[in-house]
Amino acid sequence: MGTRAAKTVQAAVTAEKGGRGASTRQAIFATAARLFAEKGYHAIGMAELGEAVKLSRGALYHHIGSKEEILHDICCRYMLELLRYGRELLEQESDPGRRLDMLGAHLLDVIARHRAELTVCFRESHSLTGERRAEVLGLHAAYENIWRMVLEDGERAGRFKPYSRYRLKGLLGMHYYSYLWMRPEVDDPAAVAAVFNDIVATGVRAG
């Protein structure tokens, strides 16, 4: 699933590098993310999206295939970014405590920089159907698995408490749902990460 999603997003990125049409496509996706985040995926129709980007229905469909295509692209793009970082971290950093701190800090930074898109990714992915839904759920599961591996490695090293699925879900939920309240113009994601890491240290680390 990750490979297929990566190809889908790479095709979109390639299309976005093609001049005037690329800038129009970027504007469509950015505007759609903002509208989906503000009003909800199902509340936004293609007519409203076209009006927001000042395109006729025909011109809009020249750049995108469907509203679900936009949602799928948003979800895949940012989950793949999180996955790439997590996999690189597993290869490059061996200390379990630093791994956990860095995973959390990176996730908060991505949410702060792309709040509308991550709101859509975390809140609206259930609206996808068929293979697209399965693909995105697979990416979410793969990212969660990276956190699980870090916790289990820390347990084996005697650094963390015994692995608990509930603890994993709690950690991810604490970070994921920061999209509900974190405001980049007010909240420094590095400062939020420092507080979260302190909470994590209390709840996860042995002794």
N, C-alpha and C positions, 0 to 999 in steps of 0.2 A: 504493500500500500504506500509506503513512504516513497519508493521509487516512482510509482505512477503519479503521486501527488507532486513530486519534485519536477517531473516532466511537464505537468500541467502548469505549474507556476513558472517554470523556465520559459515555456512558450509564451505566457502572458508577459513576462519581463522582456523577452525578445521583441514582442509586438510593441511594447511601450517605448522601445528605442528607435522607432521608425519615423521620426519627424513629427509633422503636424498631427497625423492620426494618433501617434503615440501620446502626445500631450492631451488630446481629447479623451482618449481612453483612460489616462491617469486621472483626469478631472472627473470622469464618470465614476470611477471606483472610489475616489476620495469623497465625492459628494454622496454616493450611495452609503458609504460607511458612516458618514455623519448622520444621514437621515435614518438609517437603520438603528443607530445607537440612540438617537433622540426619540424616535417614535415607534420603533419596533419593525422588524422585517415585514410582517404581514400587513402593517398599516400603510406601507409605501407601495404604490403601484408604479408601473412603468411610465404612465402619463405624468405623475408628479415628479419622478426622477428626470424625465425628459425636460420638463418645464424648468427644473432647478439648474440643469446644465445648458438650457437654451438650445435644445435639439428637438427636431420633430421625431415622431415615433419611428419613421423610416430611417432617419439618420442615426437614431439611437441604436436600432437593431443592426445597423451597418458595423458598429463597433463591438457589440456584445450579442451573445446568443439568447440569453434569458436572464431574468432576475436571479434565479438560482445559481447561474454561472458566476455572478458577481459574489454571492455569498460564499460559494465554494472556494473561489479564488482567495477571498479575504481570510477565510479560516485556514486554508492550506498554507498560505504565504507565511503567516505569523507562527503557526505551529512548527513549520519547517525551520524557521529561524531559531526558535527555542530548542528544537531537536539538534540542530547543527552545533549550537553552543554546548549543549549538554554532552554530546558525544565527544567533542573535542576536549572538554573538561575532564572526562573520564580518562582520556589518553594522556593528558598533559599534567594533571594534578593528582597526586597520590594521597594526600592527607585528607581523611574523611571530613574533618571539621571545616577545613578551607573549601572543600568541594561543596558542602552544604551551604556555607555562607555565600559563595560565589554564585551558586544556582539561584538562590533567593534574590540576591542583588541584581542579577541579570534579568530575572523575570520581572521584577518591579521596574527596572529601567525601561524594558520594552513596553510595559503597560503605560508608563508615564509618557513615553515618546509617541505612542500610537494608541492613545486611549480609546478613540472611537472604534478603531479596528479590533482591538482586543475585547472591547465590550461586545461587539458583534460576535467575535470568535467564541467567547465563553457563554454568551446568553442566547444566541440565535442558531447555533450549529444543529440543534435538534430539528430545525425546520428543513434541513436537507433531506433528500429522499434517495432511496436506492443505493447505487454504487458510490455516489458522492457522499452520502451520509456515512457509509461503512468506511470509506477512505479517511474522512476526518476523524471519526471515532478511533480508527487505528492509529492516527497520529497522536491523538490525546493519550491513548494507552501507552504508546511508545515513550512519550515524554514522562508520563507518570512512572514508567518502569525505570527510567534513569534515576529518579529520586529514590525509588525502592532499592536499587542497587547501591546507591550511596549509603543509605541507612543500614543495609545488610552488611556492607563492607565495614562500616564503622562498628557494628556489633561484633563482627569477627575479630576486629583489631582491639576489642575491649574498650573502645572509646564511647560507644553509644549504648543506650538501653536496648533490651531485646526488641527486635523488629515487631511492629504492630501495624496492621493495616489501618486501624483507626487513627493512629498517630500520623501515618502518611497522609490520609485524607484530610486530617486537621491542618497539617502543614500546608498542603496544596490549597485548601480552601482559604486559609488566612491570606495567602499571597494572591490567589486568583481574584478574590472578591474585593481587592483593593481598587479595582476599576470602578466600584460603586462610589468611592469617596475621595480617592486620591486626585488632586488637582495639580498639574505640573506647574501652574503659575503660582501656586502657594506651597505645595509640598515637595520638598527635595527628595527624590527617590533614594538617594544615598543615605539620607538621614532616616527615612522610613526603614530602609534595609538594616541599618545599625540597630534600631529598636527591635525589629523582627528577629534579627540574628540573636539578640540577647534573650528573647522569648524562646527561641528554638533551643538555645544552649541549655536553658533550664529544663525544657521538656524532653530533650533527646539525649543529652550527653550523660554518660554513666558517672556515678559518684558525685 
